[in-house]
Amino acid sequence: MKIDKTYVIYFSPTETSKKSAVSIARGLEGTLNEIDITSMPIEAKQFNRHDVVVFGMPVYGGRIPVEAVKRLKSFTGDHTPCIITVTYGNRHYDDALLELFNIVEGQGFIPIAAATLVGQHTYGNIQVGRPDHDDMYRDELFGSLVRLKINKDNFSFVSIPGHYPYREGGNGGKFRPSTNENCTQCGLCVKKCPMQAIDPKDCKTINDQCLSCFRCIRICPMQAKTMDHDQNYQQFAKEFTEKLSKRKENEYFV
């Protein structure tokens, strides 16, 4: 089959899942289109049999984020081949890959390949800088292998690990960033928050919709969002960093 268009659909608060998914897509062919479902609103779209879609999702507690699952329902395929990827912070992806497989299959896609990808963890200093140059090089090579599979009209379902019923997870963490005196009320964090959890009238107020994705910390130009105030987080991050210090490698299924 000739690929007309390649799409990358990602939920990626810190752009880690995005980087890996886009790298894989570069190994395919056809016009490359990115669809970012990290922020609302989401425009529904149906894909055809000559499209290929790369899905890039993060792992939250061994599952796909609940909000990302809801947003994925906006996309349907017509026996559209796809690559499913989950990015995790060096602990384990648990049932997230299987969950993503079942979601997209139910939406009319054919998962013909998959990858579990290590990225820098949201918390602590775990696998800082990943995906690195070597990761993204391997990602693109993997995309090239999948392209060959598609060109041969091989649309067999990929076999992947996971268990059902799924483990509990997908709801995010309980840590809440604070705002220091550097804040200029520019509103960037409000605009970019995946959950619209930051009060537009007061950037210091974050409600319980917060995923603890720390996107606001990463994107604030004034470094006004921080976790420096939370000693419980600091201790957790230190212990978690030590526990997950040993590098894990990406896994590819095709």
C-alpha positions as a printed Julia matrix, in Angstrom:
254×3 Matrix{Float64}:
   0.0    0.0    0.0
   1.19   3.5   -0.78
   0.96   5.88   2.15
  -0.73   9.16   1.21
  -0.55  10.89   4.58
   1.12  10.17   7.9
  -0.43  11.55  11.06
   0.95  11.8   14.58
  -1.64  12.09  17.35
  -0.16  12.78  20.75
  -1.05  13.74  24.3
   2.23  15.14  25.55
   2.27  17.76  28.34
   6.08  17.94  28.45
   6.54  17.01  24.74
   8.39  13.78  25.57
   5.79  11.5   23.97
   5.62  13.89  21.03
   9.36  13.69  20.3
   9.39   9.9   20.08
   6.18   9.59  18.08
   7.3   12.22  15.56
  10.68  10.49  15.2
   8.92   7.24  14.31
   6.67   9.03  11.85
   9.71  10.42  10.03
  10.58   6.86   9.05
   7.29   6.5    7.22
   6.26   8.36   4.07
   3.64  10.75   2.77
   2.8   14.21   4.07
   3.43  14.44   7.82
   0.69  16.02   9.94
   0.72  16.54  13.71
  -2.43  16.53  15.84
  -1.85  17.7   19.4
  -4.62  16.61  21.77
  -2.84  17.85  24.9
  -5.02  20.96  25.03
  -8.65  21.55  24.19
 -10.57  21.9   21.95
 -10.19  18.71  19.91
 -11.47  18.52  16.34
 -12.91  15.13  15.4
 -11.42  13.41  12.36
 -11.88  10.19  10.39
  -8.94   8.53   8.62
  -8.97   6.35   5.53
  -7.12   3.2    4.45
  -4.28   5.1    2.79
  -3.46   7.06   5.93
  -1.09   5.89   8.65
  -1.41   7.15  12.21
   1.23   7.13  14.94
  -0.3    7.44  18.41
   1.94   8.82  21.17
   0.68   8.58  24.75
   2.36   8.92  28.16
   2.04   6.34  30.92
   0.52   7.55  34.19
   0.68   4.87  36.88
   0.77   2.06  34.32
  -2.19   3.32  32.27
  -3.08   5.86  29.59
  -4.22   9.15  31.19
  -7.98   9.07  31.63
  -8.41  12.43  29.91
  -6.31  11.28  26.93
  -8.55   8.23  26.56
 -11.58  10.51  26.31
  -9.93  12.66  23.65
  -8.89   9.66  21.56
 -12.57   8.91  21.04
 -12.66  11.88  18.64
 -10.74   9.87  16.03
 -11.98   6.99  13.92
 -10.37   4.87  11.25
 -11.56   2.77   8.34
  -9.22  -0.2    8.73
  -6.49   2.45   9.0
  -3.04   1.06   9.86
  -1.43   2.6   12.92
   1.56   2.44  15.22
   0.85   2.69  18.94
   3.48   4.07  21.31
   3.58   4.71  25.03
   6.28   6.7   26.81
   7.19   5.98  30.41
   9.68   7.32  32.91
  11.99   4.3   33.27
   9.79   2.35  35.75
   7.42   0.23  33.6
   4.59   0.7   31.14
   2.46  -2.07  32.75
  -0.89  -2.32  30.88
  -0.76   1.01  29.06
   0.27  -0.44  25.69
  -2.49  -3.04  25.74
  -4.99  -0.39  26.78
  -3.99   1.82  23.85
  -4.19  -1.17  21.49
  -7.76  -1.91  22.56
  -8.82   1.75  22.36
  -7.64   2.34  18.8
  -8.82  -1.04  17.56
 -12.26  -0.17  18.86
 -12.09   3.08  16.9
 -11.48   1.33  13.57
  -7.68   1.31  13.42
  -5.38  -1.66  12.84
  -2.38  -1.57  15.2
   0.33  -3.17  13.05
   3.3   -2.09  15.18
   4.01  -0.78  18.67
   6.74   0.69  20.83
   7.35   1.27  24.52
   9.65   4.26  24.86
  11.63   5.64  27.77
  11.49   9.37  28.36
  12.59  11.74  31.08
  10.33  11.24  34.08
   8.13  14.12  35.17
   9.39  13.78  38.74
  12.96  13.94  40.03
  15.99  13.6   37.75
  15.28  10.32  36.0
  16.68   9.64  32.52
  17.25  13.35  31.97
  17.43  14.26  28.28
  15.62  11.21  26.97
  14.6   10.56  24.33
  18.2   11.26  23.37
  19.85  11.22  19.94
  20.28   7.43  19.94
  16.66   6.9   20.99
  15.33   9.05  18.17
  17.66   7.43  15.64
  16.3    4.0   16.58
  12.75   5.37  16.52
  13.15   6.53  12.94
  14.67   3.19  11.9
  11.7    1.45  13.46
   9.37   3.66  11.43
  11.24   2.61   8.3
  10.69  -1.07   9.15
   6.98  -0.44   9.6
   6.9    1.36   6.26
   8.22  -1.78   4.58
   5.51  -3.82   6.29
   2.85  -1.44   5.0
   4.29  -1.4    1.48
   3.93  -5.17   1.42
   0.26  -4.81   2.38
   0.96  -6.67   5.6
  -1.76  -5.45   7.95
  -1.48  -8.18  10.58
  -2.18  -7.12  14.16
   0.94  -6.74  16.26
   1.32  -8.95  19.33
   2.05  -6.99  22.51
   2.37  -7.58  26.27
  -0.15  -6.54  28.9
  -2.87  -7.86  31.16
  -6.62  -7.47  31.41
  -8.31  -6.4   33.65
  -5.9   -3.46  33.62
  -4.15  -2.31  36.76
  -5.45   0.81  38.48
  -3.95   4.03  37.16
  -4.23   6.84  34.64
  -5.42   9.54  37.03
  -2.2   11.48  37.45
  -0.46  12.44  40.69
  -1.37  14.44  43.77
   1.45  16.99  43.67
   0.44  20.6   43.01
   2.91  23.26  41.82
   3.07  26.55  43.69
   3.63  30.0   42.19
   6.39  32.33  43.37
   6.84  36.09  43.13
   8.26  35.84  39.59
   4.76  35.38  38.19
   3.65  38.18  35.84
   0.14  36.77  35.31
   0.92  36.32  31.6
  -1.59  33.47  31.42
   0.59  31.03  29.47
   0.13  28.31  32.08
  -3.64  28.83  31.97
  -3.7   28.53  28.19
  -1.46  25.44  28.05
  -2.8   23.45  31.01
  -4.13  20.12  29.63
  -6.92  20.05  32.21
  -7.8   23.76  32.4
  -6.98  23.4   36.08
  -5.44  26.86  36.56
  -7.73  29.76  37.41
  -7.59  32.32  34.54
  -8.2   35.12  37.06
  -5.46  33.97  39.41
  -2.56  31.85  38.08
  -1.69  30.8   41.63
  -4.91  28.82  42.02
  -4.8   25.22  40.77
  -7.81  22.97  41.29
  -8.14  19.22  41.76
  -8.36  18.6   38.01
  -4.56  18.95  37.95
  -2.76  15.88  36.56
   0.57  16.76  38.18
   2.04  16.71  34.68
   4.21  19.75  35.58
   3.68  21.29  32.14
   3.25  24.68  33.78
   6.66  24.29  35.46
   8.36  23.37  32.18
   6.87  26.16  30.07
   6.81  29.16  32.42
   9.21  31.77  30.97
   9.67  33.35  34.41
  10.23  30.08  36.32
   7.34  31.09  38.52
   5.83  27.61  38.84
   7.8   25.36  41.17
   7.76  22.36  43.53
  10.42  23.84  45.82
   7.84  24.44  48.54
   6.79  20.8   48.92
   9.14  18.83  51.16
   7.13  15.65  50.67
   7.68  15.94  46.92
  11.38  16.69  47.36
  11.87  13.55  49.44
   9.78  11.45  47.06
  11.67  12.74  44.03
  15.03  11.98  45.64
  14.08   8.41  46.5
  12.4    7.84  43.12
  15.48   9.11  41.29
  17.7    6.66  43.15
  15.27   3.77  42.59
  15.01   4.33  38.83
  18.63   5.2   38.11
  19.37   2.13  35.95
  18.74   2.87  32.28
  16.06   0.89  30.44
  15.92   0.6   26.68
  13.04   1.05  24.27
  11.09  -1.97  23.03
   9.76  -2.27  19.5
   7.09  -4.66  18.25
   6.39  -5.25  14.57
